[in-house]
Amino acid sequence: MSNPKHQDSAAEGLLEDMAPVDEHAVAAAAQTRAGALRGQPPRLLQPNRKQIELRASDLESLLGEDHRARLVWGYVERQDLSRLTEAIKARGGNAGRSAIDPRILFALWLYAVLDGVGSGREVARLTQEHDAYRWICGGVSVNYHALNDFRSGNEALMDEVLTANVAALAAAGAISLERVAQDGMRVRADAGAASFRRQASLAQHLAEAGELVREVKRRARDDPGASSRKAQAAKQRAAQEREERIRQALEQLPQVQAAKRRNGDKPEDARASTTDADARVMKMGDGGFRPAFNVQLASTCEDQVIVGVAVTNAGSDMAQMAPMVEQVIERTGCTPEQWLVDGGFPAHEQIDAVHEQTQGQTDVIAPVPEPRRKGADDAPPPDKHQRKQDDSGPVAQWRERMASEQIKAVYKQRAATAECVNALARNRGLQRMPVRGLRKVRAVAYLYALAHNLIRMVKIAPQLVGLGTGASAPAQAAA
């Protein structure tokens, strides 16, 4: 066993033999090494976004319990879509591909509207990349053709769902029909300004389109090769569609000419669009003139719930009040007490019609136009609230009503309601119609109204909405 004292003395001897450390030399060497390292590139953990990752996760865990997508799905689950499911032919062991659940397409469009997305192609892309859209699909592959066909081809269904929605809110006492505000909103049509042509030009284009259809058919007969059948069919379909659009424009031309006569313009200047025959050139909010549709929305003043939707191709609101009042009564089963509109609505015939429809139960609240001066310029203008000689009883009552300060204060609710609802629709993407034709445009307007009412229902009647789950119908039944 070694002696510890001997070991200590040996260590001390070794320390004495070592040369003293030159601190300046050590510092110089360290600086040299640091300089050499600075000249070399740094080592960084850089992203590699092309690498493939496999994650063990389910769609249900991607969204929170109170996510908007669950809200939309919970609303759609409560709607009656039997009109669509009964039309599906893929049943039992029959041949054919299984159909996409209509609830998926409906929920995708509602969520897309709330998200400000109006393109079918964009929605289809989001179903592959966005967690909320993927959750709604639940693994079902959806293409933009199915999405666009659902939106543009279900005007009647959207109308029925809106009626059921409004009627349920009225029955539950969640909305008040005491005051309803109506306003029109010009929405840009999907038609170019250069597509509007007069009758002679339309007739010439129709003849050229017919000749093109015949030429395409002749080429298809002369070249029956299997490799070009698909291209030939596409060319023939495009030529036939153009011919049909021009024919529709010619059919719409008499209506445009009649409108020109009513406005005191020359009927020969009437033009119709070869892109969207139902579109009309209207004066927009910025003062310009562009192809557009007139979207009419009626909303409750207290709750800002849309209870009426109409779409016309008339640039004026003058004849839109009485039809909207009738529509709201049919949807809700209730008669509004006060109907608020701006100065573009109250034509005398419309006031009389509303009085007759509601048996005097609905009071029209709208500004009385300033009277035209007659006689000397310095003569005081007549009182616009006094009954005129040719006024009917309802019109005279309207004039007298609008002289009240209390009614003038009530009228201020019109802008706070109608303008707000219109602004929300535009913020959600209702800037330009993505479809063509009055029928398809109405379907889009209904969809925006349903999306708006869904958000309002969350605040005023959450018991009518509910939150959706990811469970399928068989799984829920088994539970």
C-alpha positions as CSV (number, residue, x, y, z in Angstrom):
1,M,0.0,0.0,0.0
2,S,1.5,3.4,-1.0
3,N,2.2,6.1,1.5
4,P,-0.1,9.2,1.1
5,K,2.7,11.6,2.2
6,H,4.9,10.3,-0.5
7,Q,2.2,10.9,-3.1
8,D,1.7,14.5,-2.0
9,S,5.4,15.3,-2.2
10,A,5.6,13.8,-5.7
11,A,2.7,16.0,-6.9
12,E,4.4,19.1,-5.5
13,G,7.5,18.2,-7.4
14,L,5.7,17.9,-10.6
15,L,4.1,21.3,-10.2
16,E,7.4,22.9,-9.5
17,D,8.9,21.4,-12.6
18,M,6.0,22.9,-14.9
19,A,6.8,26.1,-16.6
20,P,4.8,29.2,-15.6
21,V,1.7,30.0,-17.8
22,D,2.0,33.0,-20.1
23,E,-1.5,34.6,-19.9
24,H,-0.8,37.0,-22.8
25,A,0.1,34.1,-25.0
26,V,-3.1,32.2,-24.1
27,A,-5.3,35.2,-24.8
28,A,-3.6,35.8,-28.2
29,A,-4.2,32.2,-29.1
30,A,-7.8,32.4,-28.1
31,Q,-8.3,35.6,-30.3
32,T,-6.6,33.8,-33.2
33,R,-9.0,30.9,-32.9
34,A,-12.1,33.2,-32.6
35,G,-11.0,35.1,-35.7
36,A,-10.6,31.8,-37.6
37,L,-14.1,30.7,-36.5
38,R,-15.7,34.0,-37.6
39,G,-14.4,33.5,-41.1
40,Q,-16.4,30.2,-41.3
41,P,-20.2,30.0,-41.9
42,P,-22.4,29.5,-38.8
43,R,-24.1,26.1,-38.2
44,L,-27.9,26.7,-38.3
45,L,-30.9,24.5,-38.0
46,Q,-32.7,25.5,-41.2
47,P,-36.3,24.6,-42.2
48,N,-36.9,21.8,-44.7
49,R,-40.5,22.2,-45.8
50,K,-40.3,19.4,-48.4
51,Q,-39.8,16.6,-45.9
52,I,-42.8,14.3,-45.5
53,E,-44.3,14.1,-42.0
54,L,-46.6,11.5,-40.6
55,R,-48.7,12.7,-37.7
56,A,-51.0,10.6,-35.7
57,S,-54.1,12.9,-35.2
58,D,-57.8,12.9,-35.8
59,L,-59.9,15.7,-37.4
60,E,-61.9,16.0,-34.2
61,S,-59.0,17.1,-32.2
62,L,-58.0,19.9,-34.7
63,L,-60.8,22.3,-33.6
64,G,-61.8,23.7,-30.3
65,E,-65.1,22.9,-28.7
66,D,-66.6,26.3,-29.5
67,H,-65.1,26.6,-33.0
68,R,-67.3,28.3,-35.7
69,A,-67.2,25.2,-37.9
70,R,-68.9,23.2,-35.2
71,L,-71.5,25.9,-34.9
72,V,-72.2,25.8,-38.7
73,W,-72.4,22.0,-38.7
74,G,-74.8,22.0,-35.7
75,Y,-77.0,24.4,-37.5
76,V,-77.0,22.3,-40.7
77,E,-77.8,19.1,-38.8
78,R,-81.1,20.7,-37.7
79,Q,-82.2,21.6,-41.2
80,D,-84.6,19.5,-43.3
81,L,-82.6,18.5,-46.5
82,S,-84.9,15.6,-47.4
83,R,-85.6,17.4,-50.8
84,L,-81.9,16.6,-51.7
85,T,-81.5,13.2,-50.2
86,E,-84.7,11.8,-51.8
87,A,-83.2,12.7,-55.2
88,I,-80.1,10.6,-54.7
89,K,-80.2,7.4,-56.9
90,A,-77.3,5.6,-55.2
91,R,-79.2,3.4,-52.8
92,G,-78.6,0.0,-51.3
93,G,-76.7,-2.3,-53.7
94,N,-77.5,-0.4,-56.8
95,A,-74.7,0.5,-59.1
96,G,-73.2,4.0,-59.0
97,R,-71.0,6.1,-56.9
98,S,-72.1,7.2,-53.5
99,A,-73.2,10.8,-53.3
100,I,-71.7,13.5,-51.2
101,D,-73.9,14.2,-48.1
102,P,-75.7,17.4,-48.9
103,R,-75.1,18.6,-45.4
104,I,-71.3,18.8,-46.2
105,L,-71.8,21.0,-49.2
106,F,-74.3,23.2,-47.3
107,A,-72.0,23.6,-44.3
108,L,-69.0,24.3,-46.5
109,W,-70.8,27.2,-48.2
110,L,-72.1,28.6,-45.0
111,Y,-68.7,28.6,-43.4
112,A,-67.1,30.0,-46.6
113,V,-69.6,32.9,-46.6
114,L,-68.8,33.7,-43.0
115,D,-65.1,33.4,-43.9
116,G,-65.5,35.8,-46.9
117,V,-64.8,33.1,-49.5
118,G,-67.0,33.1,-52.6
119,S,-65.2,30.9,-55.1
120,G,-65.9,27.3,-55.5
121,R,-62.4,26.5,-56.5
122,E,-61.0,28.3,-53.4
123,V,-63.4,26.3,-51.2
124,A,-62.3,23.1,-52.8
125,R,-58.6,24.0,-52.2
126,L,-59.3,24.9,-48.5
127,T,-60.9,21.5,-48.0
128,Q,-57.4,20.1,-48.5
129,E,-55.4,22.6,-46.6
130,H,-57.6,24.3,-43.9
131,D,-58.4,22.4,-40.7
132,A,-61.9,23.9,-40.4
133,Y,-62.9,22.9,-43.9
134,R,-61.3,19.5,-43.5
135,W,-63.3,19.0,-40.3
136,I,-66.5,19.7,-42.1
137,C,-65.7,17.3,-44.9
138,G,-64.6,14.6,-42.5
139,G,-62.5,12.8,-45.1
140,V,-65.0,13.2,-47.9
141,S,-63.4,14.4,-51.1
142,V,-65.2,17.5,-52.6
143,N,-64.5,19.1,-55.9
144,Y,-65.5,22.6,-57.1
145,H,-68.1,21.3,-59.6
146,A,-70.1,19.7,-56.8
147,L,-69.8,22.9,-54.7
148,N,-70.9,25.2,-57.5
149,D,-73.7,23.0,-58.6
150,F,-75.1,22.9,-55.0
151,R,-74.9,26.7,-54.6
152,S,-76.5,27.6,-57.9
153,G,-79.0,24.8,-58.2
154,N,-80.8,25.0,-54.9
155,E,-82.7,28.3,-54.9
156,A,-85.9,26.6,-53.7
157,L,-84.1,24.8,-50.9
158,M,-82.4,28.0,-49.7
159,D,-85.7,29.8,-49.7
160,E,-87.4,27.0,-47.7
161,V,-84.5,27.0,-45.1
162,L,-84.7,30.8,-44.8
163,T,-88.5,30.5,-44.2
164,A,-88.1,27.8,-41.6
165,N,-85.3,29.8,-39.9
166,V,-87.3,33.0,-39.7
167,A,-90.5,31.2,-38.7
168,A,-88.7,29.4,-35.9
169,L,-87.3,32.6,-34.5
170,A,-90.7,34.3,-34.7
171,A,-92.4,31.3,-33.0
172,A,-89.8,31.3,-30.2
173,G,-90.3,35.0,-29.6
174,A,-86.6,35.7,-30.4
175,I,-87.4,38.4,-33.0
176,S,-89.8,41.3,-33.0
177,L,-91.7,42.3,-36.1
178,E,-92.6,45.7,-34.6
179,R,-90.2,47.5,-36.9
180,V,-88.7,46.2,-40.2
181,A,-86.3,48.1,-42.3
182,Q,-85.8,47.4,-46.1
183,D,-83.1,48.6,-48.3
184,G,-81.7,47.8,-51.8
185,M,-78.1,47.0,-52.5
186,R,-76.6,47.0,-56.0
187,V,-74.3,44.1,-56.5
188,R,-72.0,43.9,-59.5
189,A,-73.1,41.3,-62.0
190,D,-70.7,38.8,-63.6
191,A,-71.1,40.4,-67.0
192,G,-68.7,42.7,-68.8
193,A,-69.8,46.2,-69.8
194,A,-68.7,45.4,-73.4
195,S,-71.2,42.4,-73.6
196,F,-74.2,44.7,-73.9
197,R,-75.4,45.1,-77.5
198,R,-78.4,46.5,-79.3
199,Q,-80.9,44.5,-81.3
200,A,-79.2,44.7,-84.7
201,S,-75.9,43.6,-83.2
202,L,-77.5,40.8,-81.3
203,A,-79.3,39.5,-84.4
204,Q,-76.0,39.5,-86.3
205,H,-74.1,37.7,-83.5
206,L,-76.9,35.1,-83.2
207,A,-76.6,34.3,-86.9
208,E,-72.8,34.0,-86.5
209,A,-73.2,31.8,-83.5
210,G,-75.6,29.5,-85.3
211,E,-73.2,29.2,-88.2
212,L,-70.4,28.4,-85.8
213,V,-72.5,25.6,-84.2
214,R,-73.2,24.1,-87.6
215,E,-69.5,24.3,-88.5
216,V,-68.4,22.6,-85.4
217,K,-71.0,19.8,-85.9
218,R,-69.8,19.4,-89.5
219,R,-66.1,19.1,-88.4
220,A,-67.2,16.5,-85.8
221,R,-68.8,14.4,-88.5
222,D,-65.8,14.7,-90.8
223,D,-63.3,13.9,-88.1
224,P,-64.8,11.1,-86.0
225,G,-61.4,10.1,-84.5
226,A,-61.6,8.8,-81.0
227,S,-58.6,11.0,-79.9
228,S,-60.4,14.2,-80.7
229,R,-64.0,13.4,-79.6
230,K,-63.6,15.1,-76.2
231,A,-62.2,18.3,-77.7
232,Q,-64.9,18.3,-80.4
233,A,-67.6,17.9,-77.8
234,A,-66.2,20.7,-75.8
235,K,-66.1,23.1,-78.8
236,Q,-69.7,22.1,-79.7
237,R,-71.0,22.7,-76.2
238,A,-69.3,26.1,-76.0
239,A,-70.7,27.2,-79.3
240,Q,-74.2,26.1,-78.3
241,E,-74.0,27.8,-75.0
242,R,-73.0,31.1,-76.7
243,E,-75.8,30.8,-79.1
244,E,-78.3,30.2,-76.3
245,R,-77.0,33.2,-74.3
246,I,-77.4,35.5,-77.3
247,R,-80.9,34.1,-77.8
248,Q,-81.7,34.9,-74.2
249,A,-80.4,38.4,-74.6
250,L,-82.8,39.0,-77.6
251,E,-85.7,37.6,-75.5
252,Q,-84.8,40.1,-72.7
253,L,-84.6,43.1,-75.0
254,P,-88.4,43.9,-75.0
255,Q,-88.3,44.3,-71.2
256,V,-85.3,46.7,-71.5
257,Q,-87.1,48.7,-74.2
258,A,-90.2,49.0,-72.1
259,A,-88.1,50.3,-69.2
260,K,-86.5,52.8,-71.6
261,R,-90.0,54.1,-72.6
262,R,-91.1,54.5,-69.0
263,N,-88.0,56.6,-68.3
264,G,-88.5,58.7,-71.4
265,D,-85.5,57.3,-73.2
266,K,-85.2,56.0,-76.8
267,P,-86.3,52.3,-76.9
268,E,-83.9,51.7,-79.8
269,D,-81.0,52.4,-77.5
270,A,-81.9,49.4,-75.4
271,R,-79.1,46.9,-74.9
272,A,-78.8,43.4,-73.4
273,S,-75.8,41.4,-72.3
274,T,-74.6,38.3,-74.2
275,T,-72.9,37.1,-71.0
276,D,-75.8,37.4,-68.5
277,A,-79.1,38.3,-70.2
278,D,-80.7,39.1,-66.8
279,A,-78.1,41.7,-65.8
280,R,-78.9,45.4,-66.2
281,V,-76.7,48.5,-66.2
282,M,-77.4,50.3,-62.9
283,K,-76.1,53.4,-61.2
284,M,-73.8,52.2,-58.4
285,G,-73.0,53.7,-55.0
286,D,-69.9,55.5,-56.3
287,G,-71.9,57.2,-59.1
288,G,-70.7,55.0,-61.9
289,F,-72.8,52.8,-64.2
290,R,-72.1,49.0,-64.3
291,P,-73.9,45.7,-64.9
292,A,-75.5,44.8,-61.6
293,F,-78.5,43.2,-59.7
294,N,-80.7,44.9,-57.1
295,V,-80.6,42.8,-53.9
296,Q,-83.4,43.7,-51.5
297,L,-83.0,42.8,-47.8
298,A,-85.6,43.3,-45.1
299,S,-84.3,43.1,-41.5
300,T,-85.8,43.5,-38.0
301,C,-84.7,46.7,-36.4
302,E,-84.4,45.3,-32.9
303,D,-82.4,42.1,-33.7
304,Q,-81.0,42.8,-37.2
305,V,-82.3,39.4,-38.5
306,I,-83.0,39.2,-42.2
307,V,-86.6,38.2,-42.7
308,G,-87.0,38.9,-46.4
309,V,-84.8,38.6,-49.5
310,A,-85.5,39.5,-53.1
311,V,-83.4,40.0,-56.2
312,T,-84.5,42.1,-59.2
313,N,-82.8,43.6,-62.3
314,A,-84.6,46.9,-61.9
315,G,-82.3,49.7,-61.0
316,S,-85.0,51.6,-59.0
317,D,-86.4,50.6,-55.5
318,M,-89.8,52.3,-56.3
319,A,-91.8,49.1,-56.8
320,Q,-90.0,46.8,-54.3
321,M,-91.8,47.7,-51.0
322,A,-95.2,46.0,-51.3
323,P,-93.8,42.6,-52.6
324,M,-91.3,42.5,-49.7
325,V,-94.1,43.2,-47.1
326,E,-96.1,40.4,-48.6
327,Q,-93.1,38.1,-48.5
328,V,-92.3,38.8,-44.8
329,I,-95.9,38.2,-43.8
330,E,-95.8,34.8,-45.6
331,R,-92.5,33.8,-44.0
332,T,-93.2,34.8,-40.4
333,G,-97.0,34.6,-40.2
334,C,-96.9,38.1,-38.6
335,T,-97.7,41.5,-39.8
336,P,-95.1,44.2,-39.2
337,E,-96.3,47.3,-37.3
338,Q,-93.9,49.7,-38.9
339,W,-92.0,49.5,-42.2
340,L,-89.0,51.7,-42.6
341,V,-87.6,52.6,-46.1
342,D,-85.6,55.4,-47.6
343,G,-86.9,58.0,-50.0
344,G,-86.5,55.7,-53.1
345,F,-89.3,53.4,-52.1
346,P,-92.6,55.3,-51.2
347,A,-94.4,55.6,-54.5
348,H,-98.1,56.3,-53.8
349,E,-99.2,53.1,-55.4
350,Q,-96.8,51.1,-53.1
351,I,-98.2,52.8,-50.0
352,D,-101.8,52.0,-51.1
353,A,-100.8,48.4,-51.8
354,V,-99.1,48.0,-48.4
355,H,-102.2,49.4,-46.7
356,E,-104.5,47.0,-48.6
357,Q,-102.2,43.9,-47.9
358,T,-102.0,44.5,-44.2
359,Q,-105.5,46.0,-43.8
360,G,-104.0,49.1,-42.4
361,Q,-101.9,47.3,-39.7
362,T,-98.5,48.4,-41.2
363,D,-97.5,52.0,-41.1
364,V,-95.0,53.0,-43.8
365,I,-92.3,55.3,-42.4
366,A,-90.4,57.0,-45.2
367,P,-89.3,60.6,-45.8
368,V,-91.8,62.8,-47.7
369,P,-90.1,64.3,-50.8
370,E,-89.9,68.1,-51.0
371,P,-92.7,69.7,-53.1
372,R,-91.9,71.2,-56.4
373,R,-92.2,75.0,-56.5
374,K,-95.0,76.5,-58.5
375,G,-95.6,80.2,-59.3
376,A,-93.2,82.9,-58.3
377,D,-89.8,81.9,-57.0
378,D,-90.2,84.0,-53.8
379,A,-93.5,82.2,-53.0
380,P,-93.2,79.9,-50.0
381,P,-93.3,76.2,-50.9
382,P,-96.4,74.3,-49.9
383,D,-96.3,72.2,-46.7
384,K,-95.2,68.7,-47.8
385,H,-97.1,67.1,-44.9
386,Q,-100.4,68.5,-45.8
387,R,-102.8,66.4,-47.8
388,K,-102.9,67.0,-51.6
389,Q,-105.9,67.0,-53.7
390,D,-105.1,63.7,-55.5
391,D,-103.8,61.8,-52.4
392,S,-105.5,58.7,-51.3
393,G,-106.4,58.0,-47.6
394,P,-103.2,55.9,-46.9
395,V,-101.0,58.5,-48.6
396,A,-102.5,61.4,-46.7
397,Q,-102.0,59.4,-43.4
398,W,-98.4,58.8,-44.4
399,R,-97.8,62.6,-44.9
400,E,-99.4,63.4,-41.6
401,R,-97.5,60.7,-39.8
402,M,-94.1,61.9,-41.0
403,A,-94.7,65.3,-39.5
404,S,-94.4,63.9,-36.0
405,E,-91.1,64.3,-34.2
406,Q,-91.6,60.9,-32.6
407,I,-91.8,59.2,-36.0
408,K,-88.8,61.1,-37.3
409,A,-86.8,59.7,-34.4
410,V,-88.1,56.2,-35.2
411,Y,-87.0,56.6,-38.8
412,K,-83.4,57.0,-37.7
413,Q,-83.3,53.3,-36.9
414,R,-83.6,52.5,-40.7
415,A,-80.0,53.4,-41.4
416,A,-78.7,51.8,-38.2
417,T,-80.3,48.6,-39.3
418,A,-80.4,48.3,-43.1
419,E,-77.0,49.9,-43.7
420,C,-75.4,47.7,-41.1
421,V,-76.8,44.5,-42.6
422,N,-75.7,45.6,-46.1
423,A,-72.2,46.4,-44.9
424,L,-71.9,43.0,-43.2
425,A,-72.9,41.3,-46.5
426,R,-70.3,43.2,-48.5
427,N,-67.6,42.5,-45.9
428,R,-68.4,38.8,-46.3
429,G,-67.7,39.0,-50.0
430,L,-71.0,40.2,-51.6
431,Q,-69.2,42.6,-53.9
432,R,-69.7,40.8,-57.2
433,M,-72.0,38.0,-58.1
434,P,-70.1,34.7,-58.8
435,V,-73.0,33.3,-60.8
436,R,-75.2,34.4,-63.8
437,G,-78.9,34.5,-64.1
438,L,-81.6,35.7,-61.7
439,R,-82.3,32.2,-60.4
440,K,-78.7,31.5,-59.4
441,V,-78.2,35.1,-58.1
442,R,-81.2,34.6,-55.8
443,A,-79.7,31.4,-54.4
444,V,-76.5,33.3,-53.6
445,A,-78.5,36.0,-51.8
446,Y,-80.4,33.4,-49.8
447,L,-77.1,31.9,-48.8
448,Y,-75.7,35.2,-47.5
449,A,-79.0,35.8,-45.6
450,L,-78.8,32.4,-43.9
451,A,-75.1,32.9,-42.9
452,H,-76.0,36.3,-41.4
453,N,-79.0,34.9,-39.5
454,L,-76.9,32.1,-38.2
455,I,-74.6,34.5,-36.4
456,R,-77.5,36.5,-35.1
457,M,-79.1,33.3,-33.8
458,V,-76.1,32.6,-31.7
459,K,-76.8,35.8,-29.7
460,I,-80.6,35.9,-29.6
461,A,-81.6,32.2,-29.7
462,P,-78.6,29.8,-29.1
463,Q,-81.0,27.0,-28.3
464,L,-82.0,26.8,-32.0
465,V,-78.4,26.3,-33.2
466,G,-76.4,23.9,-31.1
467,L,-72.8,22.7,-31.7
468,G,-72.1,20.0,-34.1
469,T,-69.9,17.0,-33.4
470,G,-67.7,14.9,-35.7
471,A,-69.8,11.8,-35.1
472,S,-71.5,10.3,-38.1
473,A,-75.2,9.5,-38.1
474,P,-74.7,5.7,-37.5
475,A,-72.4,6.5,-34.7
476,Q,-74.8,8.8,-33.1
477,A,-77.6,6.3,-33.4
478,A,-75.5,3.6,-31.8
479,A,-74.7,6.0,-28.9
